[in-house]
Amino acid sequence: MAAIGFHASHEQISPGQLLKDVRLAEEAGFGAAMCSDHIEPWSARQGHSGFAWSWLGAALATTSLGFGVVTAPGQRYHPAIIAHASATLASMFPGRFWMAPGSGENMNEHVTGDPWPLKETRQQRLEECVDVIRRLHAGEEVTHHGLVTVEQARIWDVPSPPPPLIAPAISVETARRAAGWADGLVTVNQPAEKLTEMLAAYRAEGGRGKAVLQIHLSWAPREEDAVAIALDQWRSNVFAPPIPWDLPTAAHFDGVSTDVGEAQVRKSVNISASLDRHVQWLGEYLDLGFDELYLHFVGQEQAPFIDAFADSVLPQLRKVPVA
């Protein structure tokens, strides 16, 4: 059956409250969780950004859920540090942790003071980091000189099994390229034609493993409230690349999103007061061939969403077989 997970948005919710929320989600019947890894939110209105790796240890220790994290080795994080952190979690919680290493966004990576590379350079750097991380997870002593430098690094507590490295992708091109190294694919809700093309490109190039979809959604008992939540919290997240890759701070995102309206937000967020409509949307994603869905309610108060979806959405989705 399809796995329905909860997305923990560090940029919108304080770490302590988010830990309570993910525990509530597990009690309500969500079967897994994933989180983001930022040092900067996309908007001052979101107003948070806890350290994902500290939080993941607490979340894994206090729930029985599997967890994933979307992260970016190469600039803010040295790949040996990411290998070390992920190996420790995977060693303590075998089979319950995966990570999605991506090429990053300037809003998080600029804090090092290093220049922000072009996309192709960032992609090459990511691929070097993935190779370094895999070798360290295999117990090798690694020295590597390239876009990243590693000198005689070794992980002493080697994870068994090593955590899967899932490729985050927004474009068909990135999905196709990631097929050579990834243990799976994760993306966000987009038009069905685009998602179908991404999955086909990944599989055609030999891409293995699970297909994961994160869905941005807004629900409230009244439609106008669902719209207001999405506009307040997610209007700074509606832009196509390269804008989200290259802007450096939340203030810049707030600046460019001043005039974003409901129609534009609806292209990025599934907004409806109808729980049946959300069931329909989620079922359509499963029909495309995704193995796991992670629901991201874009509001900051998660409990009403969790309770409503536990009562009226999750039971219907459990009846849907994986395509």
N, C-alpha and C positions, 0 to 999 in steps of 0.2 A: 504494500500500500504506500501511497505517497507520504513523505515526511513533511510535516508542516511545522516550521520553526518560527521563533520570535527574534526579530532584529533589535539589538540593544544599541541605541544611538547615543554614544557618549557626548556628542556635541550639543545635545538637547536636554540631557538629564544628568543630575549630579551622580557621582559613582555610588554613593550609599543608597540613594533612591533607586538607581538602576539595578542594584543587586536585589533589592526588595521586589522590583518589577519582574526580574527574570525568575525569581522563586515563585512569584504569583503565576507567571506564565506556565511554569512546569506544573503547578498544582491544578491549573485550569485545563491541561491536556496538550499544551504545545510539546512537541517531541524533540526539539533541538533548539539551538540558539546560535547566533553569530553577532559580531560587533564590528564597529569601525575602529580605527586607530589614528587619531588626529591629535595635534597639539593646539589647533585653532578651529573654532566653529566656523560655519559658513555665514553666520550672521550674529550680530550682537544680541538679537532677540532670542537666539538659541542659548547662548550664554554659558556653555559648559564645555569641558573637554578633558575628562579624566584620562589617566594613563592606562591604556588598554591592558598591558601585560600584568600589572599589579592586580587589576580587576579580574582578569581571567583566572588567576590562581584562586581568588576567593570564590568566584562563580562556579568553577569546577569542583571545588571542595565542598560547597554547600548545596549543590544540586546533583542530580544524576544525568543531566543532559550532556550531549555532545556539543562542542563549541567550535566555531570557526572565527577567524579574524582576517580582515583585509588590511594588509600592511605594505610597507614600501622600504625594502632594504636598499642601501647604496649611498645615501647621503646623510639624512638625519640618523639613520641606524647603520652601523657597519655590519656586513653580512655575518661575520663571526658572532656578533652580539645577538642577532636575530636567530642564528642557528643554536646558540646557547640557550636563549630564552625558550624557544620552541621545543628543544630537546628536553629541557627540564619539565615543562608541562606534559609532554608526551610520555615521559618516563613515569611521572607521578600518576597520570590518568591514561593508561594505555588504551588506544583505540577511540578516545573521546575527543581528540583535538585535531583540527586541520587549520592550515593558514593559506591565504591567498596573496602571494607576493606580487605587487604591481610596480609600475614605474614611477608612481608618486605624483604629488601635486605641490606646486610652489608654495602654497599657503602653509604647508607643514615643513617643507624641506628648506625654506629660505633661512630658518633660524641658525643654520650653521655658518652663514655668511659666504658660503661657496656659490659660484655662479650657477644659475639654473640652466641645465643643458637643453639642447634641442631634443625633440621627441625621439628621433632615431638613436641619438646617443644614450638617452635614458633607457630605451628598450635594450640596447646592447649591454648597458650596465646591469640591468635587471637579469639578463640571461647569464652574465658572469656570476652574479650573486646567487642565482638558483644553483648553478654548478658548484659553487663553494659550499653552499648550505647542504646540498645533497652529500657531498664528500665528507663534510664534518659529521653529518648524521650517520654516515656509514663507519665512523670511527677513524678516518684517515687523519694524518697530520697534513695540513694544507698550507702551501705557500703559493701565492698567486700574484702576478704583476700584470695589471691591465687597467681598465677604467676604475677598478677598485684594487687595493693592495692588501694582501694578507701575508703575514709572516709567521710560519710555524705555529699555526692555530690547531688546537685539538679539543674535542669535546670528550670529557672523561666519562660522563654518564650518557652512554649512547642509547637512544630510545629504540625500543623494540615493541611494536613496529615503529618506524619513523613516521612522523606526521605527514599526511598527504599534502602536496603543494598544488593548490587549485589556482588556475589562471583567472584573474579578473579581466574582463574584456567588455568594452562598450561597442567596438566596431567589428565588422566582419573580418577586416584585415588582421586585427590583433588576435581574434579567436583562431584564425587560420595559422598564424605564426606560433601561437602558444601550443599548438597541437604537438610540436616536437619535444616539449619538455614537461607538460602539465599532467597531473593526475586527475584532472577534472576541469570544468569550466564554470565560472560564476559571472552573472551579469545582472542587470536591473531591468525592470519592466519597460518595454519599448513596443512599437507596433508589431503585431504578430508576424508580418512578413519579414521584418528585420530579425526577429528572434529565430524564426525558422531558417533564414539564410545563415545566421551565425552558427547555429547548431550543425547545419549541414556542412559548412566550411570546416568546422573543428573536426567533425567525424571523418570527412573526406580525406583529411591530411593525417589520419591515424590517431586522432585525439581519443584518449581513453578516459574511463572513470565517469563519475556522476556529473550531471548537468544541474546547476543550482541557479535559482532565480530569486532575487530580492525584489519585493514589491512595495513601492511607496503607496500608501493609501491614507485616506482620511474618512472617518466615519463619525457621526454624531446622530442623536435621535432626530434632529432637525437638519434639513439640507443646508440652510443658511449657516448653521454653526459648523458643519463639516467643511464648507467652503472657506469660512473665516479662519479656521484652524490651518488649513493648507496654505492660504495666502500669508498668514502671519509667519509660519514656521518654515515654509519650503519655497517661497518665491525666489529666494537667492540661489536655488538649486536647479533651475530649469534650463540652463544654457548648455549649448552644444560645445564640444571641444573646438578650439583650444582654450576658451575662456576659463573653464574650471581647472584646467591644468596650470594656467599661468598667473592668475591673479594672486597677490601675495598675502592679503589679510581679509578678515571679516568685514572691515570697513569698505574695502574695495567691492566685495560682493554686495553689500548693502547699497553701495552707490549705484552699481549698474542695474539693480533690481527694483529701483524706486517705482518705475512705471509698469512693472509686470502686473497683469490682471488675471482674472479668473480663467479666461480661455487658455492662456498660456500655461498656467499651473495645471490645468486639467490634462494637458499633454504629458505631464510627468507624474502626476498623482492620480490614482483612481479615487474619485470623490463621489460618495453617495451616502445618503441616510438609509438606503435600503440594504439590509443584510443579504437579501436574496441576490441583489445585483453584485455584491462582492463575491458571493458563492459562484455566480456565473463567470465573473472575470477570472477567479482563481481556477475554476474548472477548465477554462479555455487555455490557461497557461499549462496545466497538466497535460492537456491534449496535445500540446506542441512537443512534448517529450521531456519535460523537466522532471527530475527525480525528487528534488527537494525545493520547497517554497519557503522563504523567510519573509514574514509579514512585518512591515515597518509602518506602524501607525505614526504619522508625522507630528502628532500632538505631543505635548509634554506630560499630560496626565494619562498614564497608560492603563490604569485599573478599569475604567469604564469600557475601553476597547477590549481588553482581555476578557472581561466577564461576558460582554455581548457576543464576541466571536466564539468563546467557549460554549455558549448556549446554542447559538444559531448557525454558526459557520463551520467550525471544526467537525461536528458530527456528520455533516453532509459531505465534506471533503474526504473523510475517512472511507467513504463508500466508493471513492473513485480509484480504480486501479492505475498503477503506473503504466504509461504507454509503452 
